Amino acid sequence: MPELTFACTAIEPDRFAAAPAVTLRMRASGPPGVRVHAAAIRCQVRIEPRRRGYTEAEGEAMADLFGGRERWGTTMQALQLAFLSHLLPGFVGETEFDLSLPCSYDFHVAANRYLAALEEGEVPLLLLFSGTVFTGAPGTLEVSPVAWHTETRAGLPVKAWLDAMDAHFPGQAWLRLDRYTFDRLAEYRTEHQLAGWEDAIERLIKEAGHD
């Protein structure tokens, strides 16, 4: 079974994407001299939070995810970030390709809350690969799976994530509400004749004594 290996050579914000995303620059390598006709690749992207350190501010921002630092030994587990797919064209030896990793402010997803809590450094990623590889001599076709143990690690610069988000939502963040809460907020806004949603939330914050 011809084994493919993968490496991430760079991660950059995709400034031309229709939605916030970063680009993972990848390299795929096959056995020497073996012609790979094509490969259907699936990539599971996980965050490994234990592989980096955190400032006091970052630790406080992640308290709702992992609790206090004294609990991180048991609560700080890998976070699922994305499932990506890509169809590799034919190559011999090695080839380069890009994976588009979407970014989001959906804070109902634990990985996104983790990313938003970081200020600097890199996000430790684990890329787990699966899929199907098509090889064979001229006139033949052999089909084999990507080996189950195929993986590689990468570091997503926090700045790249921030730049990708700021390219679409400069200075902004998003908050998703259920319909009941949204309707109550709308009633509050109308009752107090407030111009926008931020005005309504700012007033509620002040009423709660958090100036």
Backbone torsions as a table, in degrees:
resi	resn	phi	psi	omega
1	MET	NA	117.2	179.8
2	PRO	-69.5	123.4	-177.9
3	GLU	-94.8	136.4	172.0
4	LEU	-99.4	144.1	171.7
5	THR	-120.3	155.0	-175.6
6	PHE	-132.4	149.2	175.4
7	ALA	-142.6	143.2	175.1
8	CYS	-98.0	120.2	-175.3
9	THR	-95.9	-21.2	179.8
10	ALA	-169.5	156.3	173.8
11	ILE	-133.2	125.4	-174.8
12	GLU	-135.5	150.3	173.9
13	PRO	-67.8	139.8	176.2
14	ASP	-94.1	99.6	-174.3
15	ARG	-78.7	-6.9	-177.6
16	PHE	-111.7	5.1	179.8
17	ALA	-72.0	153.0	179.4
18	ALA	-70.5	-23.2	177.3
19	ALA	-137.7	161.6	-177.0
20	PRO	-55.4	132.2	-178.5
21	ALA	-161.0	154.5	169.3
22	VAL	-117.6	153.1	-179.1
23	THR	-104.7	125.2	173.9
24	LEU	-93.5	113.0	176.4
25	ARG	-80.7	117.9	-171.7
26	MET	-118.4	155.2	172.4
27	ARG	-128.2	128.7	175.7
28	ALA	-109.2	135.2	179.9
29	SER	-125.6	136.7	176.7
30	GLY	-114.9	177.0	178.5
31	PRO	-60.7	143.5	-179.5
32	PRO	-55.0	130.2	174.9
33	GLY	78.7	-2.6	-178.6
34	VAL	-91.3	127.2	178.6
35	ARG	-83.2	117.3	173.6
36	VAL	-93.5	114.4	-178.7
37	HIS	-70.8	-38.9	178.6
38	ALA	-172.2	164.6	176.5
39	ALA	-150.0	127.7	174.7
40	ALA	-95.1	110.5	-170.4
41	ILE	-107.5	136.9	169.3
42	ARG	-119.3	139.4	-176.8
43	CYS	-132.1	121.4	174.6
44	GLN	-95.7	125.7	-176.9
45	VAL	-107.5	121.0	177.8
46	ARG	-120.4	150.0	172.1
47	ILE	-97.4	132.9	177.1
48	GLU	-110.0	84.3	-170.5
49	PRO	-64.2	-21.3	-178.9
50	ARG	-72.9	-11.8	-174.7
51	ARG	-88.0	15.2	175.8
52	ARG	-149.0	165.9	176.5
53	GLY	-97.6	170.9	-174.1
54	TYR	-140.2	142.0	174.6
55	THR	-73.4	169.6	177.9
56	GLU	-61.2	-41.7	-179.5
57	ALA	-64.7	-40.5	178.3
58	GLU	-65.0	-41.8	179.1
59	GLY	-61.6	-41.1	178.6
60	GLU	-66.2	-37.7	-179.2
61	ALA	-69.4	-21.2	-179.4
62	MET	-99.2	8.8	-176.3
63	ALA	-61.1	-33.6	-179.5
64	ASP	-72.9	-17.4	177.8
65	LEU	-88.6	-48.4	-170.5
66	PHE	-119.8	-3.8	-175.5
67	GLY	77.9	-163.3	179.7
68	GLY	-72.3	163.0	-177.3
69	ARG	-57.5	-30.4	-178.9
70	GLU	-66.3	-15.7	-179.0
71	ARG	-102.0	-6.5	-172.3
72	TRP	-61.2	-26.4	-179.7
73	GLY	-60.0	-27.7	-179.9
74	THR	-110.8	-28.4	-174.8
75	THR	-92.1	-23.7	-175.1
76	MET	-83.5	91.6	-179.0
77	GLN	-111.4	167.7	178.8
78	ALA	-60.6	145.5	-179.3
79	LEU	-115.6	132.1	177.4
80	GLN	-75.9	125.3	-177.8
81	LEU	-105.4	-45.9	-175.5
82	ALA	-165.7	160.3	168.5
83	PHE	-118.9	122.0	-176.7
84	LEU	-118.4	158.8	176.9
85	SER	-141.8	154.9	-178.5
86	HIS	-159.9	143.4	175.7
87	LEU	-105.7	112.5	179.5
88	LEU	-82.9	130.8	172.9
89	PRO	-74.8	174.9	-177.3
90	GLY	-62.8	147.1	177.2
91	PHE	-161.6	163.1	172.5
92	VAL	-125.4	130.5	179.6
93	GLY	88.8	-87.4	179.3
94	GLU	-150.8	161.1	179.4
95	THR	-149.3	159.9	178.4
96	GLU	-114.4	146.4	179.0
97	PHE	-154.0	168.6	-178.6
98	ASP	-116.3	142.7	170.1
99	LEU	-115.5	130.3	179.0
100	SER	-93.7	118.2	-178.7
101	LEU	-104.7	111.2	-178.2
102	PRO	-69.0	147.4	176.4
103	CYS	-115.3	151.1	-174.4
104	SER	-152.1	152.6	171.5
105	TYR	-100.8	19.8	177.9
106	ASP	-74.6	95.2	-174.1
107	PHE	-77.9	1.9	170.3
108	HIS	-74.3	-15.3	177.9
109	VAL	-95.4	123.0	-174.3
110	ALA	-57.8	-39.9	-177.9
111	ALA	-62.3	-35.6	180.0
112	ASN	-71.8	-36.5	175.7
113	ARG	-64.7	-38.0	177.3
114	TYR	-62.2	-48.0	-179.1
115	LEU	-61.2	-41.3	-178.1
116	ALA	-67.9	-20.2	-179.2
117	ALA	-81.1	-15.1	-174.5
118	LEU	-85.2	146.9	-178.9
119	GLU	-110.6	-28.5	-174.0
120	GLU	-160.5	179.0	177.1
121	GLY	81.0	-151.6	-177.4
122	GLU	-127.1	152.6	174.7
123	VAL	-94.9	118.9	-178.8
124	PRO	-75.1	116.7	-178.0
125	LEU	-108.9	146.5	169.6
126	LEU	-118.2	122.9	-179.6
127	LEU	-105.8	118.1	-178.5
128	LEU	-109.0	125.5	-172.1
129	PHE	-109.1	146.7	171.4
130	SER	-148.1	177.6	179.1
131	GLY	137.8	-160.7	-174.6
132	THR	-132.2	135.9	-179.7
133	VAL	-115.0	133.7	179.5
134	PHE	-111.6	116.9	-179.5
135	THR	-131.6	-171.9	176.1
136	GLY	133.6	154.1	176.4
137	ALA	-69.0	164.0	178.8
138	PRO	-51.5	130.3	179.5
139	GLY	86.3	-0.8	178.5
140	THR	-127.9	162.9	178.8
141	LEU	-141.6	123.5	175.8
142	GLU	-115.0	135.2	-178.5
143	VAL	-116.7	128.8	180.0
144	SER	-144.6	153.9	179.3
145	PRO	-80.8	155.1	168.6
146	VAL	-67.1	133.3	-176.4
147	ALA	-55.9	139.2	-173.5
148	TRP	-62.0	-24.8	-176.4
149	HIS	-92.6	9.9	-175.9
150	THR	-74.3	119.2	-179.2
151	GLU	-156.6	165.3	173.8
152	THR	-155.2	160.5	179.3
153	ARG	-110.7	155.8	-179.8
154	ALA	-151.9	162.1	176.9
155	GLY	-118.2	114.8	177.4
156	LEU	-86.4	112.1	178.1
157	PRO	-60.2	130.6	178.1
158	VAL	-57.4	-37.2	179.7
159	LYS	-62.1	-35.8	178.9
160	ALA	-64.4	-41.2	177.6
161	TRP	-64.4	-44.6	179.5
162	LEU	-63.8	-41.7	179.7
163	ASP	-64.4	-38.4	178.5
164	ALA	-64.0	-41.1	179.3
165	MET	-70.0	-43.2	-177.8
166	ASP	-67.9	-24.5	178.2
167	ALA	-64.8	-26.5	-179.4
168	HIS	-110.0	-33.5	-177.6
169	PHE	-130.4	66.9	-176.3
170	PRO	-61.4	123.6	177.4
171	GLY	66.6	20.3	-175.5
172	GLN	-127.3	162.6	171.1
173	ALA	-143.5	164.7	-175.8
174	TRP	-119.8	144.3	178.8
175	LEU	-127.9	121.7	179.5
176	ARG	-97.2	130.4	-178.9
177	LEU	-119.7	151.7	171.7
178	ASP	-74.4	162.9	-172.4
179	ARG	-60.4	-39.8	-178.4
180	TYR	-62.2	-46.5	179.6
181	THR	-65.5	-40.6	178.7
182	PHE	-61.0	-43.2	-179.7
183	ASP	-63.5	-38.5	177.7
184	ARG	-66.7	-39.5	177.9
185	LEU	-65.8	-38.6	177.7
186	ALA	-63.6	-40.4	177.7
187	GLU	-63.3	-41.5	179.1
188	TYR	-63.2	-43.2	-179.6
189	ARG	-62.5	-43.4	-179.7
190	THR	-67.8	-42.2	-178.4
191	GLU	-59.7	-38.4	-177.5
192	HIS	-98.3	8.1	176.1
193	GLN	51.8	51.7	-179.4
194	LEU	-94.3	144.1	-171.7
195	ALA	-70.9	-37.6	-174.4
196	GLY	-143.0	174.2	-179.5
197	TRP	-66.5	-37.2	179.3
198	GLU	-63.1	-37.0	178.5
199	ASP	-62.7	-40.7	179.8
200	ALA	-64.9	-44.3	-178.7
201	ILE	-68.7	-41.0	178.2
202	GLU	-60.2	-40.8	179.9
203	ARG	-66.1	-41.1	177.7
204	LEU	-62.6	-39.1	178.9
205	ILE	-63.7	-42.9	179.6
206	LYS	-66.7	-39.4	178.8
207	GLU	-62.7	-29.8	179.3
208	ALA	-81.0	-4.4	177.9
209	GLY	86.2	18.6	178.5
210	HIS	-109.9	79.0	-179.7
211	ASP	-75.2	NA	NA
